[in-house]
Amino acid sequence: MHLTNPKSILAWIALVTLGLGPGASSYTVAALLGGCAILSVTIFCDYAIVFPTAPMVRFYRISRRWIEGTLAIFFGAPGVRLLFSRT
């Protein structure tokens, strides 16, 4: 899913570049990429297993308004600051 998003690709490239450093060996590169792949598969499989369950669906229905309101503030505040900045 993230492979088609250019922002995700560039963010991962930046993180991997910082994590590896200029003298990284082939083993380090393989370990980092393998670890990232295992983490990704594990996390997305967990999402697929956990989120469709009845308790999670019920929790989201109850909490939806609060979750979306919090995210609106979290993303809206920097947007408003950008709108009113003078740079």
DRENPA-3360 file (N, C-alpha, C; in nm, 2 decimals, always signed):
BEGIN
1 = MHLTNPKS = +0.08/-0.12/+0.00/+0.00/+0.00/+0.00/+0.09/+0.13/+0.00 ~ +0.19/+0.13/+0.08/+0.28/+0.24/+0.09/+0.37/+0.26/-0.03 ~ +0.39/+0.15/-0.11/+0.48/+0.16/-0.22/+0.44/+0.25/-0.33 ~ +0.31/+0.28/-0.34/+0.26/+0.37/-0.44/+0.25/+0.52/-0.39 ~ +0.29/+0.54/-0.27/+0.29/+0.68/-0.21/+0.43/+0.74/-0.21 ~ +0.45/+0.84/-0.30/+0.59/+0.89/-0.31/+0.64/+0.95/-0.18 ~ +0.55/+1.01/-0.10/+0.60/+1.06/+0.03/+0.65/+0.96/+0.12 ~ +0.59/+0.84/+0.12/+0.63/+0.73/+0.21/+0.77/+0.68/+0.16;
9 = ILAWIALV = +0.78/+0.67/+0.03/+0.91/+0.62/-0.03/+1.02/+0.72/+0.01 ~ +1.00/+0.84/-0.01/+1.11/+0.94/+0.02/+1.14/+0.95/+0.17 ~ +1.04/+0.93/+0.25/+1.06/+0.93/+0.40/+1.14/+0.81/+0.44 ~ +1.11/+0.69/+0.38/+1.19/+0.57/+0.41/+1.33/+0.58/+0.37 ~ +1.35/+0.64/+0.25/+1.49/+0.66/+0.20/+1.56/+0.75/+0.29 ~ +1.50/+0.86/+0.34/+1.57/+0.95/+0.43/+1.60/+0.88/+0.56 ~ +1.51/+0.80/+0.61/+1.54/+0.73/+0.74/+1.65/+0.62/+0.72 ~ +1.64/+0.55/+0.62/+1.74/+0.44/+0.59/+1.88/+0.51/+0.57;
17 = TLGLGPGA = +1.88/+0.62/+0.50/+2.01/+0.69/+0.48/+2.07/+0.73/+0.62 ~ +1.99/+0.79/+0.71/+2.03/+0.83/+0.84/+2.08/+0.71/+0.92 ~ +2.00/+0.60/+0.91/+2.03/+0.48/+0.99/+2.16/+0.41/+0.95 ~ +2.18/+0.41/+0.82/+2.30/+0.33/+0.77/+2.43/+0.40/+0.78 ~ +2.44/+0.52/+0.75/+2.56/+0.59/+0.75/+2.65/+0.56/+0.63 ~ +2.76/+0.63/+0.61/+2.84/+0.62/+0.49/+2.92/+0.48/+0.48 ~ +2.95/+0.42/+0.59/+3.04/+0.30/+0.58/+2.96/+0.17/+0.61 ~ +2.83/+0.17/+0.58/+2.75/+0.05/+0.61/+2.79/-0.07/+0.52;
25 = SSYTVAAL = +2.79/-0.18/+0.58/+2.82/-0.30/+0.51/+2.70/-0.36/+0.44 ~ +2.72/-0.46/+0.36/+2.60/-0.52/+0.29/+2.51/-0.59/+0.39 ~ +2.58/-0.65/+0.49/+2.50/-0.72/+0.60/+2.41/-0.62/+0.67 ~ +2.46/-0.50/+0.70/+2.38/-0.40/+0.77/+2.26/-0.36/+0.69 ~ +2.28/-0.34/+0.56/+2.17/-0.30/+0.47/+2.07/-0.41/+0.46 ~ +2.11/-0.54/+0.45/+2.02/-0.65/+0.44/+1.94/-0.66/+0.57 ~ +2.01/-0.65/+0.68/+1.95/-0.66/+0.81/+1.84/-0.55/+0.83 ~ +1.87/-0.43/+0.79/+1.78/-0.32/+0.81/+1.66/-0.34/+0.72;
33 = LGGCAILS = +1.68/-0.37/+0.59/+1.57/-0.40/+0.50/+1.48/-0.52/+0.54 ~ +1.55/-0.62/+0.58/+1.48/-0.74/+0.63/+1.39/-0.71/+0.76 ~ +1.45/-0.63/+0.85/+1.38/-0.59/+0.97/+1.26/-0.51/+0.93 ~ +1.28/-0.41/+0.84/+1.17/-0.32/+0.80/+1.06/-0.41/+0.74 ~ +1.09/-0.50/+0.65/+0.99/-0.59/+0.59/+0.92/-0.67/+0.69 ~ +0.99/-0.73/+0.78/+0.92/-0.81/+0.89/+0.83/-0.73/+0.97 ~ +0.87/-0.61/+1.01/+0.79/-0.52/+1.09/+0.66/-0.48/+1.01 ~ +0.68/-0.44/+0.88/+0.57/-0.40/+0.80/+0.46/-0.51/+0.79;
41 = VTIFCDYA = +0.51/-0.63/+0.75/+0.41/-0.74/+0.74/+0.34/-0.77/+0.87 ~ +0.42/-0.77/+0.98/+0.36/-0.80/+1.11/+0.26/-0.70/+1.15 ~ +0.29/-0.57/+1.13/+0.20/-0.46/+1.17/+0.07/-0.47/+1.09 ~ +0.08/-0.48/+0.95/-0.04/-0.48/+0.87/-0.12/-0.60/+0.89 ~ -0.06/-0.72/+0.91/-0.14/-0.84/+0.94/-0.21/-0.82/+1.07 ~ -0.15/-0.76/+1.17/-0.21/-0.74/+1.30/-0.33/-0.64/+1.28 ~ -0.32/-0.54/+1.20/-0.43/-0.45/+1.17/-0.54/-0.53/+1.11 ~ -0.51/-0.61/+1.01/-0.62/-0.69/+0.94/-0.69/-0.79/+1.04;
49 = IVFPTAPM = -0.62/-0.84/+1.14/-0.68/-0.93/+1.23/-0.76/-0.86/+1.34 ~ -0.70/-0.75/+1.39/-0.76/-0.69/+1.51/-0.87/-0.59/+1.48 ~ -0.86/-0.51/+1.38/-0.96/-0.40/+1.36/-1.10/-0.45/+1.31 ~ -1.11/-0.56/+1.24/-1.25/-0.60/+1.21/-1.32/-0.67/+1.32 ~ -1.26/-0.69/+1.43/-1.33/-0.76/+1.54/-1.44/-0.68/+1.60 ~ -1.54/-0.75/+1.66/-1.66/-0.68/+1.71/-1.62/-0.58/+1.82 ~ -1.53/-0.61/+1.91/-1.50/-0.51/+2.01/-1.43/-0.38/+1.95 ~ -1.35/-0.40/+1.85/-1.28/-0.28/+1.79/-1.38/-0.20/+1.71;
57 = VRFYRISR = -1.47/-0.26/+1.64/-1.58/-0.19/+1.57/-1.67/-0.11/+1.66 ~ -1.70/-0.18/+1.77/-1.79/-0.11/+1.88/-1.71/+0.01/+1.94 ~ -1.58/-0.01/+1.97/-1.50/+0.10/+2.02/-1.49/+0.21/+1.93 ~ -1.47/+0.18/+1.80/-1.46/+0.29/+1.70/-1.60/+0.37/+1.69 ~ -1.70/+0.29/+1.69/-1.84/+0.36/+1.68/-1.86/+0.45/+1.79 ~ -1.82/+0.41/+1.91/-1.84/+0.50/+2.03/-1.74/+0.61/+2.03 ~ -1.62/+0.59/+1.98/-1.51/+0.69/+1.99/-1.49/+0.77/+1.87 ~ -1.56/+0.74/+1.76/-1.53/+0.81/+1.63/-1.53/+0.96/+1.64;
65 = RWIEGTLA = -1.63/+1.02/+1.70/-1.64/+1.16/+1.71/-1.51/+1.22/+1.78 ~ -1.47/+1.16/+1.89/-1.35/+1.21/+1.96/-1.23/+1.19/+1.88 ~ -1.21/+1.08/+1.82/-1.09/+1.05/+1.74/-1.08/+1.15/+1.62 ~ -1.19/+1.17/+1.55/-1.19/+1.26/+1.43/-1.17/+1.40/+1.48 ~ -1.23/+1.44/+1.59/-1.21/+1.58/+1.65/-1.07/+1.60/+1.69 ~ -1.01/+1.50/+1.75/-0.87/+1.52/+1.79/-0.78/+1.53/+1.67 ~ -0.80/+1.45/+1.57/-0.72/+1.46/+1.45/-0.74/+1.59/+1.38 ~ -0.86/+1.64/+1.38/-0.89/+1.77/+1.31/-0.81/+1.88/+1.38;
73 = IFFGAPGV = -0.80/+1.88/+1.51/-0.73/+1.98/+1.58/-0.58/+1.96/+1.56 ~ -0.53/+1.83/+1.56/-0.39/+1.80/+1.54/-0.34/+1.85/+1.40 ~ -0.42/+1.83/+1.30/-0.38/+1.87/+1.17/-0.43/+2.01/+1.13 ~ -0.54/+2.05/+1.19/-0.59/+2.18/+1.16/-0.51/+2.30/+1.21 ~ -0.46/+2.28/+1.34/-0.38/+2.39/+1.40/-0.26/+2.43/+1.32 ~ -0.18/+2.33/+1.27/-0.06/+2.38/+1.18/-0.11/+2.44/+1.05 ~ -0.22/+2.39/+1.00/-0.28/+2.45/+0.88/-0.32/+2.59/+0.90 ~ -0.38/+2.62/+1.01/-0.42/+2.76/+1.04/-0.29/+2.85/+1.05;
81 = RLLFSRT = -0.19/+2.79/+1.12/-0.07/+2.87/+1.14/+0.00/+2.90/+1.00 ~ -0.01/+2.80/+0.91/+0.05/+2.83/+0.78/-0.03/+2.93/+0.70 ~ -0.16/+2.93/+0.72/-0.25/+3.03/+0.65/-0.22/+3.17/+0.70 ~ -0.19/+3.19/+0.82/-0.16/+3.32/+0.88/-0.02/+3.36/+0.89 ~ +0.07/+3.27/+0.85/+0.21/+3.31/+0.85/+0.25/+3.41/+0.74 ~ +0.35/+3.49/+0.77/+0.38/+3.60/+0.67/+0.51/+3.57/+0.60 ~ +0.56/+3.45/+0.59/+0.68/+3.42/+0.52/+0.65/+3.39/+0.38;
% end
